[in-house]
Amino acid sequence: MKVLRKLAAAGAIALSTACWAEPGVTDTTITLGMSAPFSGPNGAYGEDMRQTIQSYFEQINKGGGINGRKLQLVALDDGYETERAVANTRSLINDKNAFALLSFYGSSPTTEAMNSVFGPAKVPLVGTISGAATLRQPIQANANSRYMFHVRASYADETEAIVNQMVSIGLRSIAVFYQNDGFGKAGLDGVTAALKKHNLTPSAVGTIERNSLDVNAAVQSIAKSNPQAVVMVTLYKPTAAFVRAMKRAGQNPMFMTLSPVGTEQLVQELGPEARGIGISQVVPYPWNDIVPVVRDYQKIAAKPGSYSYYGLEAYLTARTMVEGLRRAGRDLTRDKLVTTLETLSNIDLGGYRMNYSPTARYGSRFVELTVIGPGGKVLR
């Protein structure tokens, strides 16, 4: 009888394991993967996102997890390099057994990973710190985009808000400084399209290579046009270098930049020189405790000094993933998560609305313009 009971128990264990044969899912855990820069000039972005997501997952796990399963985060450093991000994606899926992915960083890395790795593998990715059009192709045009669920607004949404504001106050000579990659080119295209609606074109264009701080050629090119304003589609270090160099060249246009710049990082890098720079934001003001989802994020962040736009965006992304996992139920598969996320139409996360459908993955269209004020304070 003891032998029979042992055999029966072993059979039950084998059956239980077989029931959850989906990669990254066991009776007690769900493994989720993330690739972002944790080192190099953009490492502060990735660290902020990872810490926020990890803290939120710990909160979820303390409350019993998702349908009885604890969340495990595997985060790999890609240094904001496309090749490393693609390699990380393969490793997360093939070696780390990630069930799904979240919070990738950058346009080119995520686009390449979508088209060559997680899209063909049919592994869903929720949220990328990118508003590039290449990641927003209709599912009918690119089947891989079925597995990409956006949280933030697009660069087209951001640049249109920026250009409309500039034109409304009488500015007509508007230049563009952009980094030479998917992010920068998408921003340039957005500014150009928005200007065209006002019968305008960029007065000058300057560029910089990814992970470079050599702004000299861009400053020379843009300064020649003596622009009234410059839209900077760059991250915080090249943005700071460009602003300083323009001022040394005697140029003081209105400076505007997009949300990926990293508001807090830019303030820290530029100090008092950051005052007056305008930044478009794609999530609510992280220091406003009136918005319910912001209050929830602040509890995760623990102290006011750690609140940030990147942290709040990571929190919103993690909330979206958790909502999908919960609704997908105990019988969890990747395809079921995808079809569940597709049904999240006009979902309210607490003052931040998201929209998905079987044919659209846009997420939010929220855009708000801010400016850096005295003492580095972000003003709306």
N, C-alpha and C positions, 0 to 999 in steps of 0.2 A: 504493500500500500504506500509506503514511504517513497519507493521508487516511482510509482505511478504519479504521486503528488508532485514529485520533483520534475518529472517529464511534463506534466500538465502546466506547471509554473513556467518551465522553460518555453513551452509552446505559447503561453500567454505573452511572455516577453517578446518572442519572435513576432507574434501577430501584432503586438503593439508597435514594434519598430516598423513593421511592414506598412502599417496604416499611415505612418508619417514618413514615407519615402521621399517626399518633396525635399530638394536640397535646402539646407538651412533651417529646417523645421524638425523639432523633436517633440516628445510629449511635454517637455518642460521649457523649451527655449525657442526663440526665433532670432536668427543671426541676420543683421543688416550691415551693409557695407558702405563705406564712404571714402572718396579720394579727393584730397584737397592739399594746398600748400601748407605744410607745417614747418618749413625751413625756407631760407632764402629771403629776398626782399618782401615777399608777400605772405610770409609765414604767420604774421599776426592775424590775418583774415581767417585762415584755417583753424588756428588754435581757438579763436573766439567761438567759431561755429561748433567745433568738436566739444568744447567744454559745456556749451549750452545744451547740446543734444544729449551728452552723457548725463548731465544733471537731470534733465527731464526724464530720460529713461530710468534713472535710479528712482525717481519719484513714482513712475508708473509701476516699477517692479515692487516697490514697497507696498503698493496698493493691491498687489496680487497679479500684476502683469496684464497681458492681453489674452482674454479667454483662458486664463490659467497658465499662460506661458510667459516667462521672463524675456525681456529684450536684451540682446547682446550686440554691441557696436564694435565692428572691426574697421578702424580708420587707418588709411595708408597715405604717406606723404608723397606728393607728386611734384613738389617744388614749382608748381605752375608751368610745367613743361608737358606738351602734348604727348610725347612718346611715353613718358613715365605714367601719365594718367591712363593711357590706353593699356599699358602693361599692368597697372594696378587693377584695372577693371577685370582683365582676364584672371588675375590672381584671386581677386575677391570672389569671382564666380566659380572658377575651376579648383582653386586650392583652399580658399577659406570657406567655401560653401555658403556664401551669402544668399539668402532667400530673395532679397530685394536690395535696392541701392537708394541712397538719399544724399542731398547736399553736396553735389559735385561742384567744382569751381571752374569758371572760365568757359568761353565760347568754343574756341578751337578744340581744346581737350575733350569737352563733352560731346561736341558734334562728331568728332572722329570716333569716340568710344561708342556713341549711339549707332553709328552706321556700320561699325566693324565688329563690335563686341556685344554689348547688352541688348541691342535691338535684334540682331540675328538669333541670340540666345533666348529671346522672349523673357527677359528679366526686367521688371519695372523699375524705373528711376523716378523718385519724387523729389523735385526741386533741384535747380542748378542756379548758381549765382551768375546768371547770364540772361540777357533779354534779346539775344541774337535771333534774327529771322531764320537762320539756318537750322535752328532748333524748333522752329514753329511752322514747319512745312505741313500742309494738310496731309492727313493720313492717306488720302487717296493718291497723293504724289509720292509719299515715302512711307512704306509700311512700317519701317523701324520707329517712326515717330509715335506709333500706337503705344509704345512703352515709356514715353517721356511725358511726365505730368508736371507742368510748370506751377510755380507758386507766385512769383513776382510778375510785375508788368513788363512789357517788352521795351527795348531801347527806342523803338519808334514812338511808344507812348511817352517816354521820358523826354526825348529830344523835341517832340512836338510841343510839350508843355513849356520847355525852355525857350524855344524859338518864339512861340506865341507871346510869352511874357516880354521878351526882348523887343519884339516888333510893336507891342502895345505901348511901350514907353518911348517909341520913336527911334529905336536903333535900326540901322540899315546895313552898316558895314560890319559883318559878322564873320570871323575867321574860325577855322577848326584845327585843333591840335589833337592828333590821334596816334595810338600805338598800332604798329603794323602787324595786326593779327585779326582774328575773327571778331573780337570785342571792338577794337578800334574801327575796323572797316564797317561794322554794323552801325556804330554810332555816327560815323561820317555819312553813311547812306541815310540815316534817320534825319540828321540835320539838313542834308541836301534836299530831301523830300519835303521836309517841313518848310524850308525857305521857299521852295518852288511854289507852294500854295500862296505865298505872298509876292510872287513874281521876283524873287531874289535868288542869288547864288552865293556860295561862300566867297568872301572877299580875298581870302588866302587860305592855303592849306599847308600844314607842316606835320611831319611824322617822326616817330621814334620806334626803335626795335623793342620787342618784348624783353623785359628784364634789363633794359639799358637806361642809363641816365644822361646820355649824350644828347643834349637838347640844342646844341649850337646851330645846326643847320635849320632846325624848325624855327628857332627864334629869328634868325636872319630872314627866312622866307616870310614869316608872318609880320615882322616889324616893318617891312617895306611897305605894307598896305596901310599901316597906321590904323588898325581896326578899332571900332568902338567897343567891340566885345569879342571874346574868344570862348568857344565851347571846347572844353578839354575832355577827350575820351581816353583817359589814361588812369592808371592807379596812383596811389598817393606819392610814392617817391619821385617818379618822373613829373607828376603834376607840381610838386613842390619845387623841383629843379627848374621847371619851365617858368613858373611864376617869378621866382627870384631872378632868373636870367632876363626875363622881359622887363622887370623893373630896373635892372642894371642898364638895360638898353634904352631907358627913358620911356618905356611904354607902360601905360596904366589903364588898360581897357577894363571893362567889366569882365570878370572871370566867372565862368559857369562850368560845372562838371557833373557827371552822372553818378548815380548811387554806388557803383562798384568801387569808386575811389577810396571808400572807407573814411567816413567823416571824422571819427575819433583819431584815426591814424594820421590823417592830413593835418589836423589841428596840432597834434603832438610834433609832427615833423616841421611844420612851418612856424609854430609859435605865434607871436603877434602878427606876423605877415599873413596869416590865414584870414584875418579880419576882412570881411566884404566879399569873400568868395561864395558864390551861390552853388547849391547842390540840390539836384532832384533826388527825392527819396521814394522808395517803392513800398515801404511799410510805415505804419504810424509812428509818431514821435515816442521814442522809448522811455522818456521821462514823464509822460502824461499818464497819471494813474486814473483818469476818467474812463479810458477805454478798457473794457473788461479783459481782453486778451493781453493787453500791455500789463495790467496788474498781475495777471497770472505769470507772465514772463518775468516780472520784477521779483516775484517770490523765488523763481528758479535762479536768477542772477545773484540774489542774496544781498547785494549792497549797491547803492546808487552809483558808486564809482565804476562799477562793472557793467552798467547798462550801455547798450550800443545798438546801432542799426543792424550790424551783422549778426549780433546775438539774437535780436528779435526775429530777424528773417529765418535764422536757423531754427528757432523755437516754432515759428509758424509752419515750417517745412516738416519738423518732427510731429507737430500736432496733426498735420494732414495725413502723414503716414500712419499714425496711430488710429486716426478715425477710419481710414481704409481697412486696416487690419481688424479692428473691432467689428466693423460691419460685415467683413468677409466671413466671420464666424470661426468656429473651432476646426471645421474641415477645410484647412487652409491650403490653397495652391496658388502659384503665381498667376495663372490665368484667372482665377477667382478674384484675386486682389485687383487685377486690371479691370475686370468687368464691374467690380464694386466701386472702384474709384470713378469709373465712367458715369456712375449714377449720382455722384456728388454735385448736384445742380443747385447753385445759389446757396451753398452751405455757409452759415455764419459761425466763425470761430470765436466770436465775441467782439464784434466791431470791425472785423476784417472778413469780407465775403469772397468766396471762391466758386468758380464755375467750371465744371467739366461736363462732357457729353461723349457719346460714342464717336463723334466726329471732331471734337474740339478739346484742346488741352491747355487753354489759356490761363486758367487759374484766376488771378486778380488783375484788375486794370488800375489799381490804386497808384496815383502819383501825387506828390506834394513837393512844392518848392520851399527850400530853406536857405538861410544865409548864416555864415559864421559871424557872430558879433563880438563885442569886447570880451576879453578873457577867454576866448575860444568857445563861448557858449553858442549853441545852435539855436537860431531863432526861426520861427515860422511866420 
